[in-house]
Amino acid sequence: MSRAASASLYATDFALSSGADPMPFFLQLCDKAAAIPSQGSQGPVSEFMLPPLSPPGSEPAFEPLLERLALSICHTHYPDNWNHSKDPETLLMKAALAASYLPRLRIMELWAPGVGEGFIFRYHVKEEEVCITTAATWHIKKNRKVSEAWKKVARRHPDLGFRYDTDYIDPETLTETDSICKRLELYHLLREW
């Protein structure tokens, strides 16, 4: 995961559908991005810390290039999150922290595949708004902590509104393990591999 996190900072598009645990990816991405001189951070990143701004008048040495990120989520690693009573809050909070280090990020999608079950999270910077969407094969509720974390990321676009949507995915439409992938905005990135 360390190499994947490093590589993602130097690419505009990055897709990883290995079904691995994305938590180490996000934490390593934060640490790698924080080590870049233009970020100005010292030491590892805590989950409550957003990256500091570059000093006024300073020229950044490098800015992460990532604009589009797609990651699959390993179902078995989050057994409590894939039922009707839980929300994948921790994962989405870590994803927001990682996104805070990616100033060019336009879209991030996380998904959990499965036959008859699935989950998608999408962060999307559109023309008039920044939108986050959670969709699942259960009726998922909006989460205040997740909303606040992503609103902080959206502040990078002060002229745009912010919207948080939830959507229900009919389990009967997910007839194959990868059926949910066809619902991704970044599906084309997966198909290029």
C-alpha positions as MATLAB code, in Angstrom:
seq = 'MSRAASASLYATDFALSSGADPMPFFLQLCDKAAAIPSQGSQGPVSEFMLPPLSPPGSEPAFEPLLERLALSICHTHYPDNWNHSKDPETLLMKAALAASYLPRLRIMELWAPGVGEGFIFRYHVKEEEVCITTAATWHIKKNRKVSEAWKKVARRHPDLGFRYDTDYIDPETLTETDSICKRLELYHLLREW';
ca = [
       0.000    0.000    0.000;
       2.897    2.373    0.633;
       3.952    2.294   -3.023;
       0.351    2.763   -4.144;
      -0.042    5.813   -1.880;
       3.206    7.316   -3.205;
       2.294    6.626   -6.825;
      -1.144    8.196   -6.432;
       0.381   11.583   -5.559;
       2.140   11.750   -8.937;
      -0.776   10.592  -11.106;
      -3.892   12.485  -12.160;
      -5.973    9.274  -12.251;
      -5.559    6.366   -9.840;
      -7.730    3.267   -9.464;
      -7.113    0.327   -7.170;
      -9.615   -2.511   -7.155;
      -7.705   -5.110   -5.200;
     -10.241   -5.318   -2.399;
      -7.489   -4.407    0.049;
      -8.022   -2.371    3.182;
      -8.066    1.318    2.129;
      -7.323    2.595    5.663;
      -3.530    2.092    5.398;
      -3.671    3.630    1.914;
      -5.313    6.792    3.277;
      -2.988    7.038    6.282;
       0.109    6.511    4.133;
      -1.150    8.979    1.542;
      -1.513   11.579    4.321;
       1.978   10.878    5.641;
       3.524   10.996    2.158;
       1.698   14.210    1.252;
       2.591   15.801    4.604;
       6.265   15.092    3.913;
       6.156   17.123    0.697;
       7.815   20.492    1.465;
       4.982   22.535   -0.043;
       2.562   21.080    2.488;
       4.535   22.500    5.388;
       3.566   19.759    7.825;
       5.992   18.200   10.248;
       5.600   14.673   11.512;
       2.747   12.240   11.054;
      -0.778   13.437   10.568;
      -3.442   12.989   13.210;
      -7.013   12.346   12.162;
      -8.111   15.724   13.522;
      -5.483   17.795   11.744;
      -5.912   19.361    8.344;
      -2.771   20.289    6.409;
      -1.513   23.787    7.131;
      -1.529   26.358    4.375;
       1.746   27.267    2.691;
       3.213   30.501    4.061;
       1.999   33.613    2.189;
       4.165   34.358   -0.826;
       5.881   30.974   -0.799;
       6.074   28.913   -3.942;
       5.109   25.269   -3.429;
       7.827   22.850   -4.519;
       5.259   20.239   -5.516;
       1.518   19.825   -5.301;
      -0.049   16.347   -5.490;
      -1.501   15.874   -8.977;
      -4.307   13.450   -8.153;
      -7.675   14.476   -9.620;
      -9.587   11.182   -9.784;
      -9.313    8.329   -7.262;
     -11.243    5.038   -7.205;
     -10.697    2.406   -4.487;
     -12.507   -0.800   -3.680;
     -13.221   -1.734   -0.077;
     -12.623   -5.180    1.347;
     -15.966   -6.426    2.704;
     -14.462   -8.780    5.236;
     -12.406   -6.085    6.915;
     -15.492   -4.054    7.853;
     -18.048   -6.689    8.851;
     -19.960   -4.366   11.176;
     -20.203   -1.635    8.565;
     -21.981   -3.685    5.938;
     -25.272   -4.146    7.711;
     -28.354   -2.048    8.144;
     -27.449   -0.581   11.526;
     -23.978    0.806   10.900;
     -22.461    3.543    8.802;
     -18.871    3.350    7.486;
     -18.028    6.516    9.425;
     -14.382    5.775   10.248;
     -13.482    4.956    6.667;
     -15.173    8.083    5.293;
     -13.494   10.281    7.923;
     -10.058    8.913    6.936;
     -10.938    9.419    3.272;
     -11.806   13.072    4.004;
      -8.494   13.550    5.778;
      -6.636   12.109    2.783;
      -8.667   14.291    0.401;
      -7.644   17.364    2.386;
      -4.089   16.750    1.135;
      -5.169   16.537   -2.502;
      -5.903   20.092   -3.696;
      -6.663   19.027   -7.279;
      -9.023   16.181   -6.354;
     -12.241   16.372   -8.402;
     -13.746   12.954   -7.714;
     -13.134   10.120   -5.256;
     -15.136    6.904   -5.263;
     -14.989    4.078   -2.746;
     -17.026    0.952   -3.301;
     -17.662   -2.438   -1.771;
     -18.655   -5.059   -4.337;
     -20.815   -8.098   -3.810;
     -23.661  -10.165   -5.185;
     -26.868   -8.720   -3.760;
     -25.028   -6.238   -1.544;
     -22.874   -3.204   -2.074;
     -21.855    0.274   -1.052;
     -20.594    3.372   -2.887;
     -19.236    6.646   -1.558;
     -18.588    9.489   -3.991;
     -17.016   12.930   -3.529;
     -17.534   14.989   -6.676;
     -16.618   18.581   -7.476;
     -19.171   19.696  -10.057;
     -19.668   23.021  -11.853;
     -22.020   24.508   -9.256;
     -21.498   22.372   -6.155;
     -19.420   19.882   -4.266;
     -21.474   16.758   -3.654;
     -20.909   13.705   -1.496;
     -23.112   10.676   -2.012;
     -23.440    7.435   -0.098;
     -25.399    4.641   -1.742;
     -25.997    1.171   -0.345;
     -28.198   -1.891   -0.535;
     -29.601   -0.859    2.831;
     -31.206    2.450    3.751;
     -28.175    4.442    4.821;
     -28.616    7.616    6.842;
     -26.668   10.842    6.590;
     -23.881   11.078    9.132;
     -23.157   14.450   10.762;
     -19.447   13.733   11.377;
     -18.929   12.588    7.797;
     -20.757   15.656    6.511;
     -18.607   18.029    8.590;
     -15.360   16.326    7.532;
     -16.227   16.607    3.847;
     -17.482   20.188    4.225;
     -13.948   21.046    5.378;
     -12.567   19.477    2.207;
     -15.171   21.346    0.124;
     -14.012   24.701    1.551;
     -11.266   24.506   -1.034;
     -14.039   25.549   -3.456;
     -15.590   28.558   -1.663;
     -17.751   29.591   -4.631;
     -19.513   26.224   -4.784;
     -22.404   24.929   -2.702;
     -22.233   21.679   -0.722;
     -24.707   18.803   -0.965;
     -24.899   15.436    0.802;
     -27.074   12.789   -0.849;
     -27.969    9.231    0.070;
     -29.301    6.657   -2.337;
     -30.717    3.152   -2.108;
     -29.356    0.445   -4.416;
     -31.750   -2.391   -5.187;
     -29.864   -5.580   -4.154;
     -31.491   -7.503   -7.014;
     -29.617   -5.341   -9.535;
     -26.266   -6.581   -8.206;
     -26.213   -9.986   -9.858;
     -22.420  -10.297  -10.138;
     -19.583   -9.428   -7.780;
     -18.582   -6.421   -9.869;
     -22.093   -5.245  -10.858;
     -21.751   -2.212   -8.604;
     -18.722   -1.002  -10.580;
     -20.991   -0.042  -13.463;
     -22.534    2.594  -11.164;
     -19.202    4.363  -10.678;
     -18.434    7.666  -12.385;
     -14.848    6.399  -12.637;
     -15.804    3.033  -14.128;
     -13.754    3.898  -17.215;
     -10.596    4.000  -15.070;
     -11.229    0.446  -13.922;
     -11.807   -0.703  -17.485;
      -8.468    0.759  -18.652;
      -6.606   -1.743  -16.492;
];
